[in-house]
Every structure is written in C-alpha cells, then in structure tokens.
C-alpha cells in the first residue's frame, strides 16, 4: 500500500513539473488543448474603414464637382485720382516750397466672384463688385482669363450681369428655393481674400431676412457657411450643386466671417437676371412715397386696432402719389387690391406694377378708408450703398 502511494505521489509530481515547464515555455499548447472543452464564442465585431461608396454618402464631392466649374473670379480695375499734397492749400508752405506734387491718376484693383448662368457667357455677380469698373477680367475655373463687359446692373438688389465672348461654358443649374428649409446643408463657393477657389460648408440659418438696411429690396438667405471678402458674387448651392443664392454680404466687426452671411435668393436672382439680359436694366413701378413700419407705439397713438399696413411718412412733391392726393400720415392698406402688411411688402407690390398703368390704392385717413386712383411712375435708379459693419 505504501508503495502504491509513493508511485502516485511521484506521478503527480512529474505531471506538475511537466505542466509548469509547458506553461512557461509553450503556453499556446495549453490554449489549443483546452479550446475543445469551451463553447463556441461569437466573433467580436470590428469597425473597418469605410469603402469608397460609404465615403461618398457623407461627402459633398458631387455637388462641388457640378457647381465649381461654373464659379469664376472677377478682377476689376478703375482709375482713381491720388490725393494732392496736404500742404498744397497752405500759403506759408507754398511760399517757401512751392506747389506740392500734382494729382496723378492711379489704378485701383478689386477682386470678387461670379457665377456662369448661361453657356453663352452670361455671368451673374454683385453690383458692388463691378461698380465703377473700367476694365473687367474673368478667371475661369480651368485657368483661362478673358475680358468681360457689363450687360447691366441693379443696385436695388445689388446684382449685375456681365458677359464674356466664349461659348459652351459650364453653367450652373438653378435650384428651387421653395424646397429649401432652415437647417439644410449649403456650400459657399468663391475666392476669399484672393487665395483661390474655395468651398465652405454650413447650413441655412434663416430664410426671408429683411429690414437689414443693406439693399432696397431684401429677402436674404442667412447662412453660417464661411463667407469672406472676395466671396461676394459667388455661389451658395445645395447638396446637389444647384444654385440657391448669390453670396452678397457678411456681418463682421473684424473683416472676417462671424458666421452671419447673407445671400440673394435664386427667386430674386432669376427675375433680375432675365430683365437685365432682356432689357439691360430692371424696370420697376414707383409712386413716390417714403414708407414707415407701424410699431405698437404708433398703432396706439393712431388708435389702430391692428399694426398691418404702412404709414406714409413723406410724399415726394410732384410724384405719382402727390398728384393723386396721397398725404403724409395716411396709412397705406392695399395696392391694386393686394393687402400691405409692412414696408417690405409695400415696396415689392409697387415694384411689380408697370409704369404708366393706373392702379387703385386704399388708405386710412382720420379713421376713414379712402380709395385713390393714381398713375404708376418708373422707379429712379438707386445708388449702390454698403452699410458699415458689412462686407
């Protein structure tokens, strides 16, 4: 019995020694040996790099590929008179030193962007980009440079059309603004600071922005896509590469983008563009009044039950409204049967009228409504204006 116990003990000691040696030198043998007694486990999911198809789904490369060839750079030059020497008007200085250097002509250069809207060479840009330019040169996306000439401009909307003598140019596709919603992704394409064609991404922050004091007729798309100096006249496109607006102005205190940019919507763009290409200018109706929005305070002072309409703050002497009998203090309620809600709607309604036509307007005077017939005039051409704090 004792002999059997010794044999068992020796066997166990040898087995433990062999196990220790194997565990130290070849541990994988133990794994292989024991794998047969475990249940089959499920493979651990591993995230692999996305292939080309998956990458394309989160990229806007196709939109850029479609739109970028239609966006151009615009270089303009104009003559400017250099300032005379500051002491030229000082008699003491002139007595001893004579006249200072005479005034000399010098060239001024500016840079902006534009969008090819027709394969026949028509290019849309901002009026302030080409205002006062004596020479214009367009740089296409493929590197070609060619002179351009002005077809017409519209300072009231800050739009202009120029033309180059080239055919079969890549033109952009106009989008549909009624399909655009706040929060949609948009891309801004232009040449900021002259560094070269650049694409930035953002969203539509707001639609129908007005009362900004930038243009006479305002219906801006607001976006946080970076728009910087040089982007003016460039394209704001949707994720299909279709034109939604013309980048026009940014709110800035430093000269760079602060995330508040404005683009002229494609609806306005198309109307103005067609009129300029057809007639060389945009003809709008005009009645010769200075409108003012009705604030709650004004509504209370006039004893009004509602704040719709617009107050006639001034009437141009000899203008259509003056000849028809409209007076300062009248509240304009409707134009040609269409209700007036504020100054923006009033300006738009009047602008749609044809000069020379007779229309009826309804005003509120001393708490009594009155219908007045007047002959529509032609809106005078406005001067371009760029408010402070904008690009």
Secondary structure as UniProt FT lines:
FT   HELIX           2..25
FT   HELIX           27..34
FT   HELIX           35..37
FT   HELIX           52..57
FT   HELIX           61..68
FT   TURN            69..70
FT   STRAND          71..81
FT   TURN            86..89
FT   HELIX           91..97
FT   STRAND          105..116
FT   TURN            119..120
FT   STRAND          122..125
FT   HELIX           127..130
FT   TURN            131..132
FT   STRAND          135..139
FT   TURN            141..142
FT   STRAND          145..154
FT   TURN            155..158
FT   STRAND          159..164
FT   HELIX           177..179
FT   TURN            182..183
FT   STRAND          185..190
FT   HELIX           192..194
FT   STRAND          198..209
FT   STRAND          220..223
FT   TURN            229..230
FT   TURN            232..233
FT   STRAND          235..237
FT   TURN            239..240
FT   STRAND          243..251
FT   STRAND          261..265
FT   HELIX           266..279
FT   STRAND          285..286
FT   STRAND          289..293
FT   HELIX           296..302
FT   STRAND          310..315
FT   TURN            317..318
FT   HELIX           320..324
FT   TURN            328..329
FT   STRAND          331..335
FT   TURN            336..337
FT   STRAND          338..339
FT   HELIX           343..351
FT   TURN            355..356
FT   STRAND          358..365
FT   TURN            366..367
FT   STRAND          368..375
FT   STRAND          377..378
FT   TURN            388..389
//
